[in-house]
Amino acid sequence: MSQEFDIAVIGGGIMGCATALRLSEGGMRPIVLDQGDLGQGASGVNAGTLSLQIKRVKLMPYALKGHHAWEAMGEAVGFHKTGGYTLAFTEREAGLLHERQALKAGAGAPISFVSERELRAAEPMLTRKVLAASHCPEDGYANSSLTGQYYRGRLRDQGIAYRERCPVTAIDRDVGFALTTAGGPIRARRLLLAAGAWLKPVAALLGVDLPVRARINTVSVTERMPPLTASVIGHATGLLTMKQKPNGTVLVGGGWQGRGTPQAGRGQVSADSVMPNLALAQYALPALARARVLRSWTGFEANVPDFYPLAGALPGVEDAFVLGCVRGGYTIGPYIGGLMGDFILGREPELPLFDPARDFNEDTI
Ligand SMILES: Cc1cc2nc3c(=O)[nH]c(=O)nc-3n(C[C@H](O)[C@H](O)[C@H](O)COP(=O)(O)OP(=O)(O)OC[C@H]3O[C@@H](n4cnc5c(N)ncnc54)[C@H](O)[C@@H]3O)c2cc1C
């Protein structure tokens, strides 16, 4: 016999779980379904950087609210507000950094430029080759490997149903939605697609073609090192994020691409991209030359051609919704999930959503 819910959420990443929490607070009875474990996708393998300095200007209000949400989650997600520095090593990078950070400061991020002396006092182990550095006291990080455990606990505490290792393989429309899953049939009056890099095949189950593409980002971690840096460190190009965890390990990311597709399963680390990523990290923090890299891994991140989120009604399917493709989605997820929940509950979201039926023109600012 199939079980019936007010809404089925396909995808138990940060987007699906955060939305389910708001829906339940609003009186709906959701079920969250994941093909693996909760938080096993991008939400559980990302670099965990919560940096306003690397967010898109238009998404700044969402990122600022997201930061408050992370602060409230605190230790349970390994949250640390460390402040962050973004570095430029060349005149061109310094120009780029000034231009971008001015726009972000204008959008409300507390970003300012620091002198060489201030940078050295705060971060003495950084290279002396820094031409310009911006600082944001709000920046920090969380531990993405705690995402699944955290949300599993929150869903359980709130009495929200969830099923893991339960891929949705078919969706039929009659009165509401009839889902075929590995855990048996499920019926729901509404549907939220929150399947991350797998949004395209999941939307195709409803005959909808979403212009979702996937990137495969790489993250590396070193062995434990003596204290090297107390802040989140980034680079003007966005090609480096780095932070040292309380246990001494240094996590290095920056969106360098590995190999593979979400459909094929696990991705592969590519030496061609992990090496320059680590070289840039070492350039910024020369003491890393002595560090051994313990592990590099990849994860799939979704986007659409204009690099803005998909957040709203699923085009052409009544009572179906979609949330995903949020750049910096780990930072923004807990907040935009709440907005999505409000929208589905029929409430006016505090900030506007991003209509999935819009025209997608490339926009990379
Ligand atoms: C390596 C990497 C580093 C990143 N670093 C950062 C960072 O430092 N800071 C930041 O803010 N953002 C970062 N991001 C982006 C961020 O991780 C993502 O934007 C965010 O986690 C996306 O959340 P999601 O819930 O949409 O997707 P996911 O977390 O991928 O969740 C989607 C879920 O859907 C499930 N699913 C798919 N198909 C089905 C199906 N048919 N049936 C049931 N379940 C299904 C999957 O198993 C998965 O758990 C990074 C991303 C990657 C990949």
PDBQT file of the ligand as one rigid body, heavy atoms in Angstrom, charges set to zero:
ROOT
HETATM    1  C1  LIG A 401      33.118  19.916  -4.320  1.00  0.00    +0.000 C 
HETATM    2  C2  LIG A 401      32.173  21.054  -4.068  1.00  0.00    +0.000 A 
HETATM    3  C3  LIG A 401      32.591  22.141  -3.303  1.00  0.00    +0.000 A 
HETATM    4  C4  LIG A 401      31.697  23.165  -2.999  1.00  0.00    +0.000 A 
HETATM    5  N1  LIG A 401      32.095  24.133  -2.135  1.00  0.00    +0.000 NA
HETATM    6  C5  LIG A 401      31.189  25.022  -1.675  1.00  0.00    +0.000 A 
HETATM    7  C6  LIG A 401      31.545  25.945  -0.666  1.00  0.00    +0.000 A 
HETATM    8  O1  LIG A 401      32.675  25.926  -0.171  1.00  0.00    +0.000 OA
HETATM    9  N2  LIG A 401      30.609  26.840  -0.242  1.00  0.00    +0.000 N 
HETATM   10  C7  LIG A 401      29.341  26.868  -0.751  1.00  0.00    +0.000 A 
HETATM   11  O2  LIG A 401      28.550  27.695  -0.344  1.00  0.00    +0.000 OA
HETATM   12  N3  LIG A 401      28.958  25.972  -1.715  1.00  0.00    +0.000 NA
HETATM   13  C8  LIG A 401      29.845  25.056  -2.168  1.00  0.00    +0.000 A 
HETATM   14  N4  LIG A 401      29.478  24.141  -3.113  1.00  0.00    +0.000 N 
HETATM   15  C9  LIG A 401      28.097  24.158  -3.625  1.00  0.00    +0.000 C 
HETATM   16  C10 LIG A 401      27.115  23.464  -2.661  1.00  0.00    +0.000 C 
HETATM   17  O3  LIG A 401      27.686  22.294  -2.127  1.00  0.00    +0.000 OA
HETATM   18  C11 LIG A 401      25.827  23.110  -3.416  1.00  0.00    +0.000 C 
HETATM   19  O4  LIG A 401      25.332  24.292  -4.041  1.00  0.00    +0.000 OA
HETATM   20  C12 LIG A 401      24.725  22.596  -2.489  1.00  0.00    +0.000 C 
HETATM   21  O5  LIG A 401      25.220  21.647  -1.585  1.00  0.00    +0.000 OA
HETATM   22  C13 LIG A 401      23.617  21.975  -3.349  1.00  0.00    +0.000 C 
HETATM   23  O6  LIG A 401      22.651  21.401  -2.508  1.00  0.00    +0.000 OA
HETATM   24  P1  LIG A 401      21.448  20.563  -3.130  1.00  0.00    +0.000 P 
HETATM   25  O7  LIG A 401      20.609  20.131  -1.995  1.00  0.00    +0.000 OA
HETATM   26  O8  LIG A 401      20.828  21.340  -4.242  1.00  0.00    +0.000 OA
HETATM   27  O9  LIG A 401      22.170  19.324  -3.859  1.00  0.00    +0.000 OA
HETATM   28  P2  LIG A 401      22.778  17.963  -3.242  1.00  0.00    +0.000 P 
HETATM   29  O10 LIG A 401      23.416  18.182  -1.926  1.00  0.00    +0.000 OA
HETATM   30  O11 LIG A 401      23.596  17.345  -4.310  1.00  0.00    +0.000 OA
HETATM   31  O12 LIG A 401      21.484  17.090  -2.965  1.00  0.00    +0.000 OA
HETATM   32  C14 LIG A 401      20.742  16.485  -4.007  1.00  0.00    +0.000 C 
HETATM   33  C15 LIG A 401      20.318  15.129  -3.494  1.00  0.00    +0.000 C 
HETATM   34  O13 LIG A 401      19.381  14.569  -4.428  1.00  0.00    +0.000 OA
HETATM   35  C16 LIG A 401      19.528  13.170  -4.368  1.00  0.00    +0.000 C 
HETATM   36  N5  LIG A 401      18.905  12.572  -5.554  1.00  0.00    +0.000 N 
HETATM   37  C17 LIG A 401      19.275  12.748  -6.852  1.00  0.00    +0.000 A 
HETATM   38  N6  LIG A 401      18.461  12.026  -7.673  1.00  0.00    +0.000 NA
HETATM   39  C18 LIG A 401      17.562  11.395  -6.877  1.00  0.00    +0.000 A 
HETATM   40  C19 LIG A 401      16.472  10.513  -7.123  1.00  0.00    +0.000 A 
HETATM   41  N7  LIG A 401      16.145  10.120  -8.367  1.00  0.00    +0.000 N 
HETATM   42  N8  LIG A 401      15.766  10.029  -6.061  1.00  0.00    +0.000 NA
HETATM   43  C20 LIG A 401      16.078  10.402  -4.785  1.00  0.00    +0.000 A 
HETATM   44  N9  LIG A 401      17.109  11.253  -4.519  1.00  0.00    +0.000 NA
HETATM   45  C21 LIG A 401      17.836  11.752  -5.530  1.00  0.00    +0.000 A 
HETATM   46  C22 LIG A 401      21.038  12.982  -4.288  1.00  0.00    +0.000 C 
HETATM   47  O14 LIG A 401      21.403  11.717  -3.758  1.00  0.00    +0.000 OA
HETATM   48  C23 LIG A 401      21.467  14.138  -3.395  1.00  0.00    +0.000 C 
HETATM   49  O15 LIG A 401      21.646  13.757  -2.025  1.00  0.00    +0.000 OA
HETATM   50  C24 LIG A 401      30.369  23.127  -3.505  1.00  0.00    +0.000 A 
HETATM   51  C25 LIG A 401      29.957  22.066  -4.321  1.00  0.00    +0.000 A 
HETATM   52  C26 LIG A 401      30.843  21.024  -4.591  1.00  0.00    +0.000 A 
HETATM   53  C27 LIG A 401      30.371  19.882  -5.422  1.00  0.00    +0.000 C 
ENDROOT
TORSDOF 0
